[in-house]
Amino acid sequence: MTERRLLPVPDGLAGERVDVGLARLLGLSRSAAAELAAAGGVLLDGTAAAKSDRLVAGALIEVTLPDPPSSPAVVAEPVPGMRIVHDDDDLVVVDKPVGVAAHPSPGWSGPTVVGGLAAAGFRVATSGAAERQGVVHRLDVGTSGLMVVAKSESAYSALKRAFRERTVDKTYHALVQGHPDPLRGTVDAPIGRHPTQDHRWAVVSGGRPSVTHYQVIEAFRAASLVEVRLETGRTHQIRVHFSALRHPCVGDLTYGADPVLAERLGLRRQWLHAVRLSFEHPGTGAPVEFTSDYPEDLGMALVRISAG
């Protein structure tokens, strides 16, 4: 059902543009607020408001919010190259190839981990939203490596808690441009939506706390191979933090990587791989650890850059 909201303009937003004020009042991105105004969904004291109109303290904003999109369905579809690393009654660990999403989402029509598991006959936990049942953490479509999916309801609860309490050790390897200084360090910088580009994230004041630890493994002429451990699990966290350091992941054109270097190394995506995942098994309580080798495209890129 279409939702309408009536919002008085607080003194602190007087003089702001409609799209800016609406974004702050509703927690939307500025572009989403601008789209609402452009569609005629924003009235200011009963008159249709344009995104650039200015707010007046005490005025009444009436907003008509569109119906939320329906949840995309899980489609059982085999995923070539997705390897089952471990399987038991409580969980399944997969080695996710590049180009595969963790679960269905609006705008994504490609293969997914949950769809691949369904096609292979795996039954996962029913906890969580319908399109992401059993999913306790995610990897970007363009990031390969290890992912754990809960099969039992108790494992889902325990693993969600473990990720929330940061007791899961998530280790990645990344090839980043240049040479980070110092060779070992921590990036503690909040991450939120990019202020002008909705498809990107950025280090922003007021973003969610985000902590990344790194150590250089090997330095090459134009790049460095680094081991990365995450305390938090924000969207695009590694990519955003290294971009903020001005050492973006090689091949990550979204976050400022050099396209010439990416082409020379034959990369069609960011050089980023989840190499190790360790946690306390939710069923037995024993520590478990899983590892993943580099896929062919990342391995070949390393060979090429090491050759100079």
Sequence and secondary structure as in RCSB ss.txt:
>XXXX:A:sequence
MTERRLLPVPDGLAGERVDVGLARLLGLSRSAAAELAAAGGVLLDGTAAAKSDRLVAGALIEVTLPDPPSSPAVV
AEPVPGMRIVHDDDDLVVVDKPVGVAAHPSPGWSGPTVVGGLAAAGFRVATSGAAERQGVVHRLDVGTSGLMVVA
KSESAYSALKRAFRERTVDKTYHALVQGHPDPLRGTVDAPIGRHPTQDHRWAVVSGGRPSVTHYQVIEAFRAASL
VEVRLETGRTHQIRVHFSALRHPCVGDLTYGADPVLAERLGLRRQWLHAVRLSFEHPGTGAPVEFTSDYPEDLGM
ALVRISAG
>XXXX:A:secstr
  EEEEEE  GGGTT BHHHHHHHHHT  HHHHHHHHHTT EEETTEE  TT B  TT EEEEEE          
    TT EEEEE SSEEEEEE TT BSS  TT  S BHHHHHHHTT      S GGGTTB S   TT EEEEEEE
 SHHHHHHHHHHHHTT SEEEEEEEEES  SSSEEEEE  EEE SS TT EEE TT B  EEEEEEEEE SSEEE
EEEEESS  TTHHHHHHHHTT  BTT GGGT  HHHHHHTT SS  EEEEEEEEE TTT  EEEEE    HHHHH
HHHHHHT 
